[in-house]
């Protein structure tokens, strides 16, 4: 069963609204995590030399700005943002696939 058009439209709008807000934190997390692991494994950088990447990756840099729970809130919001974007994006793909496989109406209209 296909969701009503207004629900699909609201989902797309919510996805598009949230995307710019989660883009930078997710990019920071992904790039710092990859850089940390690759610099440690392939670059020969020690734990102390790559620690600043973990500070970025885990949101530890927020502690001086928002207090001791900044890191936890960053991780929580980052994770929830990623789950929302994956879920809403997958839902939109699913809707599009279902619509493209639906039999066309008589008269040639989709």
DRENDO-1510 file (C-alpha; in Angstrom, 1 decimal, always signed):
<recs>
REC; n; res; u; v; w
REC; 1; UNK; +0.0; +0.0; +0.0 .
REC; 2; UNK; +1.4; +3.4; -1.0 .
REC; 3; UNK; +1.2; +6.2; +1.6 .
REC; 4; UNK; -1.0; +9.1; +0.8 .
REC; 5; UNK; +0.7; +11.8; -1.4 .
REC; 6; UNK; +0.6; +14.4; +1.4 .
REC; 7; UNK; +2.5; +11.9; +3.8 .
REC; 8; UNK; +5.1; +11.2; +1.1 .
REC; 9; UNK; +5.5; +15.0; +0.5 .
REC; 10; UNK; +5.8; +15.7; +4.3 .
REC; 11; UNK; +8.5; +12.9; +4.5 .
REC; 12; UNK; +10.5; +14.5; +1.6 .
REC; 13; UNK; +10.2; +17.9; +3.2 .
REC; 14; UNK; +11.3; +16.7; +6.6 .
REC; 15; UNK; +14.2; +14.8; +5.0 .
REC; 16; UNK; +15.2; +17.9; +3.0 .
REC; 17; UNK; +14.9; +20.2; +6.1 .
REC; 18; UNK; +17.0; +18.0; +8.3 .
REC; 19; UNK; +19.7; +17.1; +5.7 .
REC; 20; UNK; +21.6; +20.4; +6.0 .
REC; 21; UNK; +21.6; +20.2; +9.8 .
REC; 22; UNK; +23.1; +16.7; +10.0 .
REC; 23; UNK; +25.5; +17.0; +7.0 .
REC; 24; UNK; +28.4; +18.7; +8.8 .
REC; 25; UNK; +28.4; +16.6; +12.0 .
REC; 26; UNK; +28.2; +13.4; +10.0 .
REC; 27; UNK; +31.0; +14.5; +7.6 .
REC; 28; UNK; +33.2; +15.4; +10.6 .
REC; 29; UNK; +32.4; +12.0; +12.2 .
REC; 30; UNK; +33.1; +9.9; +9.1 .
REC; 31; UNK; +36.2; +11.8; +7.9 .
REC; 32; UNK; +37.8; +11.9; +11.4 .
REC; 33; UNK; +37.0; +8.3; +12.1 .
REC; 34; UNK; +38.4; +7.1; +8.7 .
REC; 35; UNK; +41.5; +9.4; +9.1 .
REC; 36; UNK; +42.2; +8.1; +12.5 .
REC; 37; UNK; +42.1; +4.5; +11.5 .
REC; 38; UNK; +44.0; +4.9; +8.3 .
REC; 39; UNK; +46.7; +7.1; +9.8 .
REC; 40; UNK; +47.2; +4.6; +12.7 .
REC; 41; UNK; +47.2; +1.5; +10.5 .
REC; 42; UNK; +48.8; +2.6; +7.3 .
REC; 43; UNK; +50.4; +5.9; +8.2 .
REC; 44; UNK; +52.3; +4.7; +11.2 .
REC; 45; UNK; +51.0; +7.5; +13.4 .
REC; 46; UNK; +50.9; +6.7; +17.1 .
REC; 47; UNK; +47.9; +6.9; +19.4 .
REC; 48; UNK; +49.1; +10.3; +20.8 .
REC; 49; UNK; +49.7; +11.7; +17.3 .
REC; 50; UNK; +46.2; +10.8; +16.1 .
REC; 51; UNK; +44.4; +11.7; +19.3 .
REC; 52; UNK; +43.1; +15.0; +17.9 .
REC; 53; UNK; +41.2; +13.0; +15.3 .
REC; 54; UNK; +39.4; +11.1; +18.1 .
REC; 55; UNK; +38.6; +14.4; +19.8 .
REC; 56; UNK; +36.8; +15.5; +16.6 .
REC; 57; UNK; +35.2; +12.1; +16.0 .
REC; 58; UNK; +33.7; +11.7; +19.4 .
REC; 59; UNK; +32.6; +15.3; +19.9 .
REC; 60; UNK; +35.0; +15.8; +22.8 .
REC; 61; UNK; +35.7; +19.3; +21.5 .
REC; 62; UNK; +32.2; +20.3; +22.7 .
REC; 63; UNK; +33.0; +19.9; +26.4 .
REC; 64; UNK; +34.4; +23.4; +26.9 .
REC; 65; UNK; +31.5; +24.9; +25.0 .
REC; 66; UNK; +28.5; +23.1; +26.4 .
REC; 67; UNK; +29.7; +21.2; +29.5 .
REC; 68; UNK; +30.4; +17.7; +30.4 .
REC; 69; UNK; +27.4; +16.2; +28.5 .
REC; 70; UNK; +28.3; +17.9; +25.2 .
REC; 71; UNK; +30.1; +14.8; +23.9 .
REC; 72; UNK; +27.2; +12.5; +24.8 .
REC; 73; UNK; +24.6; +14.8; +23.3 .
REC; 74; UNK; +26.7; +15.1; +20.1 .
REC; 75; UNK; +26.9; +11.3; +19.7 .
REC; 76; UNK; +23.2; +10.9; +20.5 .
REC; 77; UNK; +22.1; +13.6; +18.0 .
REC; 78; UNK; +24.5; +12.5; +15.4 .
REC; 79; UNK; +23.3; +8.9; +15.6 .
REC; 80; UNK; +19.6; +9.9; +15.6 .
REC; 81; UNK; +20.2; +12.2; +12.6 .
REC; 82; UNK; +21.9; +9.4; +10.7 .
REC; 83; UNK; +19.1; +6.9; +11.6 .
REC; 84; UNK; +16.5; +9.5; +10.4 .
REC; 85; UNK; +18.3; +10.2; +7.2 .
REC; 86; UNK; +18.7; +6.5; +6.4 .
REC; 87; UNK; +15.2; +5.6; +7.3 .
REC; 88; UNK; +13.5; +8.5; +5.5 .
REC; 89; UNK; +15.8; +8.1; +2.5 .
REC; 90; UNK; +15.1; +4.4; +2.3 .
REC; 91; UNK; +11.4; +5.1; +2.6 .
REC; 92; UNK; +11.5; +7.5; -0.3 .
REC; 93; UNK; +13.5; +5.0; -2.5 .
REC; 94; UNK; +10.9; +2.3; -1.6 .
REC; 95; UNK; +8.0; +4.6; -2.6 .
REC; 96; UNK; +9.7; +5.4; -5.9 .
REC; 97; UNK; +10.4; +1.7; -6.6 .
REC; 98; UNK; +6.8; +0.7; -5.9 .
REC; 99; UNK; +5.5; +3.6; -8.0 .
REC; 100; UNK; +7.7; +2.6; -10.9 .
REC; 101; UNK; +6.5; -1.0; -10.7 .
REC; 102; UNK; +2.8; -0.2; -10.4 .
REC; 103; UNK; +0.8; -1.1; -13.5 .
REC; 104; UNK; -0.1; +1.9; -15.6 .
REC; 105; UNK; -3.7; +3.0; -15.8 .
REC; 106; UNK; -5.8; +2.4; -18.9 .
REC; 107; UNK; -5.3; +5.1; -21.4 .
REC; 108; UNK; -1.6; +5.3; -21.0 .
REC; 109; UNK; -1.4; +7.4; -17.9 .
REC; 110; UNK; +0.8; +6.2; -15.1 .
</recs>
